Structures are given as structure tokens and as C-alpha cells.
Amino acid sequence: MLHHLLSIGADVAAALAICGIAYYILCIKSAAAFLGDCRQAQPGSFMPPVSIIKPLRGADPEMYEAFRSHCLQEYPEYELIFGVAEENDPAIALVERLQREFPQRSIRLIMCPRVLGANLKVSNLVQMLPAARFEFLVVNDSDIRVPADYLRRVMAPFATPQTGLVTALYRGAATGMLSRMEAIGISTDFAAGVLAARELEGIRFGLGSTLAFPRRVLDDMGGFEPVLDYLADDYEIGARIAAQGHPVMLSEVVVDTYLPDYSLGEYWNHQLRWARTLRHARKWGYLGMGTTFGVPWALLAVALAHGATWSWVLAAVALVLRGIMAFMVGTKVLRDPLVVPNLWLLPLRDLLGLLFWGASFTGRTIDWRGDQFTLKHGQLSKMPRPM
């Protein structure tokens, strides 16, 4: 009886591993297609004035350099608008320092005292929007560091008037073991999924690394207010713009995000929040994500099949294709220097990825910036602090 159950388990694991292998092939093909499009892309001559809107809460170690990169743009006219909710927010000192270093730039700080919804970032955006002077808007996270041609490349697709939103891939700057684990996950798994979505059905979502859109498109979706209670506000903004029939484009520019040196508890909470956010944002698509972990399923097949030759062949194929996928997406597309030296971490990272995928179905609670929330259909409800 036990032997029969192990045999069935090995067959199921092998079938899931084959699904993962097919997914690896799709990602390799998608990365090659994206690279081909990037080779043809050039920073365009369409360079309208831009308002960059950056909601802030707290200060991170690398935040000032991220701010500074936005002041070094090779672009004719743009403004930077920062927003904070509290008068003692440590990010204020960084904005004031930026204003002193770049007096020639239009840099403004907006106080956003009202709490308009559960997502305080979006609450800030609603209050910052009236200060923006220009038709084209760029929203990105506070820790995003950008190259000097960032605005030129992000704005280029808007030369086609139908374009509704431009978003961008990102890579992680890691400082410790667990942040390296997250960084290679971003560069070899998350980004691969974005490219696969682009290949299969086109991009129908946004990434917090870059959300660029005309104000008229934002107005059509009702402004920022409809996403005030959503955790994945970047995903929702892109999805709602796409639902209006406006194309969402993936820029060839790649930006950097700072990853802190997590403790084990911080890493667990962060990864679980990310997994549960994706689960509530994508629903059925997220359920299918479990079939994309080809290497863990292949290794499970080896264990359940007691090391049968066919299971080792399957595992070898999965490992090789996973390595090629990681190289194509992480090194060729994202140009992430962390990928090649850390390829040996991929099996462990994928095992953890499968663990977090499973754990995401065990509850609806997330920890976000010290507060606890419950998620329902992607919307946030703040939980009361324990007495």
C-alpha cells in the first residue's frame, strides 16, 4: 500500500516538474523576445514635461542616493514631488538635503495629513496629485534608483497616443544572505513571470518600480481613490488602466531597489506578505503558479521514486533549464551582477518559493510596516493592536 502511494506521489511530482520545465522554456523564449525588442528600442524624441510623484514614509539607508538619481536625469523639464503624512517623518530631512544639493531642480515637499484609506501610500498620492503641474505623471517607490536616461526611455512609448501606462522591471541591491535570496528571486523568478505574461497575453498590470501614465488616463479610472484600500496598488492601477483598453507597455529600462539585511523573522513576514498580496491580486493565475516550481517538484520525484533513473534525468533537465532561464532573465535582461555568483542558491530559493506559495493559502493576515491587516479580495482591513 505504501509503495503504491509513493508511486502515485512520484508520478504527480513528475507531472508537476514537467509543467515547471515547460514554464522554464516559456520564460527563456519570452526573455529572448524581450531582448530582441530592446535591441530595436531607442530613447525617443518624445520628451514632454513630467511630474515625478514619490510618496514617503520613513527613511532607508540607501534612500538618499535613490532620490539623487532622479535629479540627474538627462531630460529637459520635470519636477519632483515628495509627500509625507507626519511632520516628524525622517524622510523630510532627506528631501531638504536634496533641495539644497539641487537648487536648480523643482523639488517640492507636500504634507499629507489625512488618512483616506487603509493604504497610506495611496492616501498620500491622492493628496499629492493636485500639486503636480504636468500632464504626464511618474510614480515609483521611495527606494528606486534610476539611470540617467530613465525618463527618456519611460516616456518614449507615449509617442503613441494610445499608450496608457509604462512600467519597468527591477533588480535588487542586496546587503545580506537573506536579501541576496530575495534578490535572485526577483531577478530569476519574479521578472521571468512578468516576461512570460508579456509573451502570453501582454502586460495587464503595473509594477511599483515605475508607473508612468498621462493624467487623462488616471482621470478615466477615477484617480487614485479607487485603490485606496488595496495593498497591491501598483498592480491594481495597471489592471484598471488595461481594463479601459489602454495598452500597458514594459519599458526596456531596468531600475534598482534597495533590499535591507533582513532578520529571519523580517524575511518571513516580507515574503509571506508578498505571496499573499499576489494571491489576492491574481487569484486563479496565482493558483497555477504552483506548477512553475520545476526543480522542487523534480527533486521530490527523485525522493518518492527512490532515485529511479528516470527521476534523476528529469531533475537534471529541470536544473539545466532553470539555470538557463536564470541566466537569460537575470543576467541578459536585467544585467544583475548577483545572479551568476549566486546560481548555487537557486534550488534553495525555489524550495522556499514553493513553501511561501503554500503558506500564502493558510491565512489572510499580513504584517506591513509594523501594522497588521487582513486581506479580502485584495483589499486591506486594519487589525486593532493588542491591548
RODO-2510 file (C-alpha; in nm, 4 decimals, decimal comma):
residues 387
     n   res          X          Y          Z
     1     m     0,0000     0,0000     0,0000
     2     l     0,2767     0,2450     0,0958
     3     h     0,4719     0,1545    -0,2175
     4     h     0,1616     0,2240    -0,4278
     5     l     0,1092     0,5644    -0,2646
     6     l     0,4749     0,6559    -0,3154
     7     s     0,4474     0,5569    -0,6803
     8     i     0,1403     0,7788    -0,7276
     9     g     0,3172     1,0634    -0,5458
    10     a     0,6232     1,0259    -0,7681
    11     d     0,4038     1,0379    -1,0801
    12     v     0,2239     1,3520    -0,9580
    13     a     0,5534     1,5216    -0,8687
    14     a     0,6951     1,4255    -1,2092
    15     a     0,3918     1,5712    -1,3873
    16     l     0,4285     1,8960    -1,1929
    17     a     0,8021     1,9008    -1,2706
    18     i     0,7242     1,8664    -1,6420
    19     c     0,4859     2,1636    -1,6116
    20     g     0,7690     2,3564    -1,4479
    21     i     1,0088     2,2597    -1,7266
    22     a     0,7572     2,3831    -1,9855
    23     y     0,7350     2,7092    -1,7907
    24     y     1,1154     2,7438    -1,7915
    25     i     1,1162     2,7059    -2,1699
    26     l     0,8416     2,9698    -2,2000
    27     c     1,0441     3,2121    -1,9835
    28     i     1,3601     3,1549    -2,1902
    29     k     1,1631     3,2235    -2,5080
    30     s     0,9995     3,5313    -2,3505
    31     a     1,3359     3,6706    -2,2398
    32     a     1,4785     3,6238    -2,5905
    33     a     1,1778     3,8035    -2,7419
    34     f     1,2121     4,0934    -2,4971
    35     l     1,5844     4,1234    -2,5687
    36     g     1,5075     4,1378    -2,9396
    37     d     1,2618     4,4228    -2,8829
    38     c     1,5121     4,6035    -2,6586
    39     r     1,7790     4,5956    -2,9291
    40     q     1,5441     4,7862    -3,1580
    41     a     1,4355     5,0394    -2,8943
    42     q     1,5984     5,3791    -2,8628
    43     p     1,5286     5,6703    -2,6283
    44     g     1,2801     5,8695    -2,8294
    45     s     1,2444     6,2348    -2,9103
    46     f     0,9077     6,2494    -2,7315
    47     m     1,0013     6,4219    -2,4065
    48     p     0,7040     6,6066    -2,2559
    49     p     0,7297     6,7710    -1,9129
    50     v     0,6900     6,5125    -1,6343
    51     s     0,5807     6,5221    -1,2705
    52     i     0,7536     6,2523    -1,0629
    53     i     0,5437     6,1764    -0,7549
    54     k     0,7066     5,9905    -0,4663
    55     p     0,5050     5,9129    -0,1515
    56     l     0,7288     5,8572     0,1513
    57     r     0,7122     5,7016     0,4944
    58     g     1,0326     5,6667     0,6941
    59     a     1,3911     5,6625     0,5695
    60     d     1,6016     5,3710     0,4445
    61     p     1,9860     5,3625     0,4376
    62     e     2,0102     5,3988     0,0585
    63     m     1,7137     5,6287     0,0094
    64     y     1,9076     5,9487    -0,0496
    65     e     2,1036     5,8001    -0,3381
    66     a     1,7740     5,6823    -0,4852
    67     f     1,6360     6,0372    -0,4593
    68     r     1,9554     6,1791    -0,6021
    69     s     1,9389     5,9590    -0,9127
    70     h     1,6100     6,1268    -1,0046
    71     c     1,7828     6,4669    -1,0022
    72     l     2,0467     6,3552    -1,2539
    73     q     1,8111     6,2866    -1,5417
    74     e     1,9120     6,3765    -1,8962
    75     y     1,5723     6,5267    -1,9592
    76     p     1,4616     6,8813    -2,0459
    77     e     1,1811     6,9503    -1,7953
    78     y     1,0480     6,7629    -1,4950
    79     e     0,9587     6,8161    -1,1317
    80     l     0,9898     6,6043    -0,8187
    81     i     0,7056     6,5968    -0,5665
    82     f     0,7558     6,4173    -0,2356
    83     g     0,4778     6,3569     0,0149
    84     v     0,4793     6,2611     0,3832
    85     a     0,1958     6,2176     0,6317
    86     e     0,3719     6,3210     0,9533
    87     e     0,5736     6,6310     1,0380
    88     n     0,8440     6,4287     1,2150
    89     d     0,8978     6,1803     0,9323
    90     p     1,2770     6,1248     0,8938
    91     a     1,2396     6,1336     0,5144
    92     i     1,1775     6,5089     0,5368
    93     a     1,5443     6,5743     0,6210
    94     l     1,6498     6,3818     0,3093
    95     v     1,4190     6,5862     0,0858
    96     e     1,5510     6,9098     0,2350
    97     r     1,9071     6,7922     0,1763
    98     l     1,8142     6,7147    -0,1844
    99     q     1,6711     7,0642    -0,2288
   100     r     1,9982     7,2134    -0,1050
   101     e     2,2118     6,9974    -0,3336
   102     f     1,9966     7,0568    -0,6435
   103     p     1,8583     7,4133    -0,6174
   104     q     1,8114     7,4202    -0,9951
   105     r     1,5566     7,1368    -0,9788
   106     s     1,1891     7,1806    -0,8987
   107     i     1,1643     6,9747    -0,5783
   108     r     0,8638     7,0140    -0,3509
   109     l     0,7555     6,8517    -0,0274
   110     i     0,3822     6,8099     0,0354
   111     m     0,2308     6,7368     0,3754
   112     c    -0,0455     6,4740     0,3531
   113     p    -0,2110     6,4721     0,6964
   114     r    -0,5398     6,2999     0,6063
   115     v    -0,5809     5,9232     0,6259
   116     l    -0,8123     5,8496     0,3349
   117     g    -0,7838     5,4704     0,3264
   118     a    -0,6007     5,1650     0,4549
   119     n    -0,3142     5,2087     0,2064
   120     l    -0,1280     5,5125     0,3382
   121     k     0,0902     5,5325     0,0257
   122     v    -0,2181     5,5822    -0,1922
   123     s    -0,3618     5,8216     0,0663
   124     n    -0,0510     6,0339     0,0137
   125     l    -0,0813     6,0083    -0,3644
   126     v    -0,4370     6,1437    -0,3577
   127     q    -0,3200     6,4479    -0,1591
   128     m    -0,0069     6,4999    -0,3702
   129     l    -0,1756     6,4834    -0,7107
   130     p    -0,3162     6,8421    -0,7086
   131     a     0,0410     6,9740    -0,6740
   132     a     0,1550     6,8083    -0,9997
   133     r     0,1814     7,0653    -1,2785
   134     f     0,2260     6,8403    -1,5819
   135     e     0,0110     6,6044    -1,7862
   136     f     0,2479     6,3087    -1,7646
   137     l     0,2965     6,1501    -1,4241
   138     v     0,5534     5,9012    -1,2940
   139     v     0,5016     5,7231    -0,9620
   140     n     0,7697     5,4955    -0,8203
   141     d     0,8671     5,3559    -0,4814
   142     s     1,0866     5,5568    -0,2471
   143     d     1,3872     5,3214    -0,2728
   144     i     1,4030     5,3041    -0,6532
   145     r     1,7334     5,4130    -0,8068
   146     v     1,7246     5,5005    -1,1756
   147     p     1,9771     5,5523    -1,4604
   148     a     2,0276     5,8944    -1,6198
   149     d     1,8200     5,8048    -1,9288
   150     y     1,5292     5,6707    -1,7209
   151     l     1,2731     5,9394    -1,8075
   152     r     1,3667     5,9441    -2,1755
   153     r     1,3125     5,5689    -2,2047
   154     v     0,9984     5,5586    -1,9930
   155     m     0,8377     5,8417    -2,1896
   156     a     0,9295     5,7068    -2,5340
   157     p     0,6249     5,4728    -2,5695
   158     f     0,3888     5,7668    -2,5135
   159     a     0,4792     5,8914    -2,8604
   160     t     0,1983     5,6507    -2,9482
   161     p    -0,1070     5,8326    -2,8074
   162     q    -0,2943     5,5104    -2,7264
   163     t    -0,0355     5,4019    -2,4659
   164     g    -0,1977     5,4053    -2,1238
   165     l     0,0802     5,3040    -1,8864
   166     v     0,4521     5,2228    -1,8917
   167     t     0,6084     5,0080    -1,6205
   168     a     0,9588     4,8666    -1,5707
   169     l     1,1461     4,5643    -1,4374
   170     y     1,3813     4,5986    -1,1433
   171     r     1,6678     4,4193    -0,9718
   172     g     1,7575     4,4089    -0,6035
   173     a     2,0663     4,5561    -0,4359
   174     a     2,1357     4,3045    -0,1581
   175     t     2,3275     4,3501     0,1659
   176     g     2,2992     4,0106     0,3399
   177     m     2,2306     3,6425     0,2837
   178     l     1,8521     3,6635     0,3037
   179     s     1,8380     3,9792     0,0937
   180     r     2,0536     3,8000    -0,1665
   181     m     1,7976     3,5204    -0,1620
   182     e     1,5245     3,7748    -0,2309
   183     a     1,7330     3,9491    -0,4980
   184     i     1,7875     3,6342    -0,7031
   185     g     1,4185     3,5544    -0,6616
   186     i     1,3308     3,8926    -0,8108
   187     s     1,5801     3,8605    -1,0971
   188     t     1,5279     3,4958    -1,1907
   189     d     1,1684     3,4196    -1,0922
   190     f     0,9504     3,7290    -1,0489
   191     a     1,0895     3,9072    -1,3556
   192     a     1,0626     3,5845    -1,5536
   193     g     0,6925     3,5692    -1,4689
   194     v     0,6442     3,9265    -1,5900
   195     l     0,8149     3,8443    -1,9204
   196     a     0,6077     3,5266    -1,9592
   197     a     0,2888     3,7284    -1,9029
   198     r     0,4057     3,9788    -2,1649
   199     e     0,4597     3,6959    -2,4136
   200     l     0,1289     3,5188    -2,3476
   201     e    -0,1275     3,7954    -2,3090
   202     g     0,0544     4,1268    -2,2799
   203     i     0,1151     4,3244    -1,9623
   204     r    -0,2108     4,3966    -1,7820
   205     f    -0,0708     4,5223    -1,4510
   206     g     0,1814     4,7689    -1,3125
   207     l     0,4943     4,7356    -1,1003
   208     g     0,5779     4,9711    -0,8148
   209     s     0,9218     5,0312    -0,9632
   210     t     0,7599     5,2520    -1,2291
   211     l     0,4052     5,3617    -1,3055
   212     a     0,4016     5,6238    -1,5811
   213     f     0,0752     5,7460    -1,7302
   214     p    -0,0991     6,0569    -1,8659
   215     r    -0,3240     6,2354    -1,6202
   216     r    -0,6216     6,1871    -1,8550
   217     v    -0,5855     5,8086    -1,8221
   218     l    -0,5754     5,8362    -1,4437
   219     d    -0,8829     6,0576    -1,4548
   220     d    -1,0633     5,7954    -1,6652
   221     m    -1,0147     5,5363    -1,3889
   222     g    -1,1361     5,7791    -1,1236
   223     g    -0,7976     5,8958    -0,9945
   224     f    -0,6136     5,7153    -0,7167
   225     e    -0,9216     5,6934    -0,4930
   226     p    -1,0495     5,3554    -0,6217
   227     v    -0,7318     5,1822    -0,4965
   228     l    -0,7147     5,3472    -0,1534
   229     d    -0,7842     5,0184     0,0260
   230     y    -0,5792     4,7853    -0,1959
   231     l    -0,2404     4,6544    -0,0858
   232     a    -0,1176     4,5888    -0,4422
   233     d    -0,1959     4,9413    -0,5585
   234     d     0,0600     4,9232    -0,8414
   235     y    -0,0965     4,6025    -0,9761
   236     e    -0,4478     4,7490    -0,9457
   237     i    -0,3617     5,0755    -1,1224
   238     g    -0,2149     4,8837    -1,4161
   239     a    -0,5062     4,6382    -1,4255
   240     r    -0,7636     4,9177    -1,4239
   241     i    -0,5856     5,1128    -1,6970
   242     a    -0,5612     4,7959    -1,9089
   243     a    -0,9327     4,7261    -1,8475
   244     q    -1,0113     5,0630    -2,0078
   245     g    -0,8499     4,9380    -2,3284
   246     h    -0,5249     5,1343    -2,2901
   247     p    -0,2095     4,9314    -2,3730
   248     v     0,0346     4,8737    -2,0857
   249     m     0,3963     4,8710    -2,2033
   250     l     0,7064     4,7242    -2,0412
   251     s     0,9993     4,9645    -2,0798
   252     e     1,3425     4,8301    -2,1639
   253     v     1,4926     5,0357    -1,8803
   254     v     1,5769     4,8421    -1,5612
   255     v     1,5879     5,0130    -1,2212
   256     d     1,7322     4,9123    -0,8839
   257     t     1,5617     4,8635    -0,5493
   258     y     1,7311     4,8509    -0,2098
   259     l     1,6846     4,5298    -0,0077
   260     p     1,7626     4,5520     0,3657
   261     d     1,9632     4,2972     0,5615
   262     y     1,6625     4,1005     0,6858
   263     s     1,6428     3,9064     1,0082
   264     l     1,4795     3,5657     0,9668
   265     g     1,1504     3,6965     1,1047
   266     e     1,1552     4,0028     0,8801
   267     y     1,2311     3,7856     0,5783
   268     w     0,9444     3,5502     0,6593
   269     n     0,6938     3,8349     0,7085
   270     h     0,8065     4,0140     0,3930
   271     q     0,7907     3,7054     0,1708
   272     l     0,4564     3,5957     0,3144
   273     r     0,3122     3,9442     0,2613
   274     w     0,4352     3,9410    -0,0982
   275     a     0,2930     3,5921    -0,1598
   276     r    -0,0464     3,6739    -0,0092
   277     t    -0,0577     4,0020    -0,1986
   278     l    -0,0031     3,8170    -0,5275
   279     r    -0,2585     3,5530    -0,4336
   280     h    -0,5288     3,8117    -0,3749
   281     a    -0,4301     4,0195    -0,6778
   282     r    -0,4133     3,7391    -0,9342
   283     k    -0,6381     3,4686    -0,7831
   284     w    -0,6533     3,1882    -1,0446
   285     g    -0,3221     3,2822    -1,2006
   286     y    -0,1576     3,2561    -0,8619
   287     l    -0,3048     2,9116    -0,8055
   288     g    -0,1352     2,7962    -1,1266
   289     m     0,1938     2,9417    -1,0070
   290     g     0,2451     2,6278    -0,8007
   291     t     0,3168     2,4368    -1,1220
   292     t     0,6084     2,6650    -1,2147
   293     f     0,8490     2,5313    -0,9494
   294     g     1,0026     2,2647    -1,1699
   295     v     1,3176     2,1985    -0,9664
   296     p     1,1496     2,1348    -0,6280
   297     w     0,8914     1,9061    -0,7872
   298     a     1,1646     1,7167    -0,9750
   299     l     1,3644     1,6704    -0,6532
   300     l     1,0516     1,5438    -0,4803
   301     a     1,0029     1,2959    -0,7650
   302     v     1,3589     1,1684    -0,7082
   303     a     1,2851     1,1160    -0,3383
   304     l     0,9497     0,9442    -0,3921
   305     a     1,0799     0,7286    -0,6781
   306     h     1,3740     0,6122    -0,4623
   307     g     1,6256     0,7594    -0,7056
   308     a     1,4960     0,5828    -1,0171
   309     t     1,6985     0,6678    -1,3277
   310     w     1,4100     0,8480    -1,4964
   311     s     1,3675     1,0771    -1,1923
   312     w     1,7350     1,1785    -1,1971
   313     v     1,7104     1,2550    -1,5697
   314     l     1,4019     1,4686    -1,5025
   315     a     1,5804     1,6538    -1,2207
   316     a     1,8874     1,7146    -1,4379
   317     v     1,6750     1,8589    -1,7199
   318     a     1,4892     2,0817    -1,4724
   319     l     1,8122     2,2083    -1,3156
   320     v     1,9761     2,2838    -1,6500
   321     l     1,6743     2,4682    -1,7901
   322     r     1,6267     2,6560    -1,4629
   323     g     1,9896     2,7697    -1,4842
   324     i     1,9466     2,8819    -1,8458
   325     m     1,6267     3,0678    -1,7541
   326     a     1,8038     3,2390    -1,4630
   327     f     2,0930     3,3414    -1,6863
   328     m     1,8681     3,4702    -1,9663
   329     v     1,6384     3,6725    -1,7412
   330     g     1,8703     3,7726    -1,4585
   331     t     2,1943     3,8309    -1,6488
   332     k     2,0945     3,9126    -2,0075
   333     v     1,7701     4,1045    -1,9462
   334     l     1,8242     4,2590    -1,6010
   335     r     2,2066     4,2706    -1,6138
   336     d     2,2079     4,1741    -1,2460
   337     p     2,5653     4,1053    -1,1258
   338     l     2,4334     3,8995    -0,8322
   339     v     2,2857     3,6201    -1,0434
   340     v     2,5872     3,4231    -1,1688
   341     p     2,7781     3,4149    -0,8348
   342     n     2,4608     3,3002    -0,6598
   343     l     2,3299     3,0392    -0,9046
   344     w     2,4041     2,7741    -0,6425
   345     l     2,1273     2,9269    -0,4266
   346     l     1,8571     2,8666    -0,6889
   347     p     1,7387     2,5226    -0,5661
   348     l     1,7102     2,6518    -0,2086
   349     r     1,5424     2,9711    -0,3211
   350     d     1,2907     2,7741    -0,5293
   351     l     1,2174     2,5402    -0,2380
   352     l     1,1492     2,8466    -0,0231
   353     g     0,9396     2,9955    -0,3019
   354     l     0,7224     2,6843    -0,3097
   355     l     0,6980     2,6947     0,0706
   356     f     0,5796     3,0571     0,0682
   357     w     0,3359     2,9792    -0,2136
   358     g     0,1796     2,7081     0,0017
   359     a     0,1887     2,9190     0,3190
   360     s     0,0045     3,2012     0,1416
   361     f    -0,3113     2,9852     0,1410
   362     t    -0,3056     2,9333     0,5194
   363     g    -0,4445     3,2748     0,6141
   364     r    -0,5291     3,6301     0,5115
   365     t    -0,3210     3,8233     0,7652
   366     i    -0,0179     4,0314     0,6665
   367     d     0,2293     4,2471     0,8549
   368     w     0,3021     4,5797     0,6822
   369     r     0,5278     4,8461     0,8344
   370     g     0,4534     4,7317     1,1873
   371     d     0,0735     4,7120     1,1440
   372     q    -0,1360     4,4006     1,0851
   373     f    -0,4043     4,3789     0,8191
   374     t    -0,6398     4,1204     0,6819
   375     l    -0,6843     4,0815     0,3066
   376     k    -1,0143     4,0186     0,1305
   377     h    -1,0284     4,0334    -0,2489
   378     g    -0,7052     4,2332    -0,2389
   379     q    -0,8451     4,4984    -0,0052
   380     l    -0,6992     4,5828     0,3356
   381     s    -0,8682     4,5902     0,6736
   382     k    -0,6502     4,7084     0,9590
   383     m    -0,6484     4,4855     1,2647
   384     p    -0,6623     4,6511     1,6072
   385     r    -0,3380     4,6498     1,8045
   386     p    -0,3421     4,4081     2,1003
   387     m    -0,4001     4,5780     2,4339
***
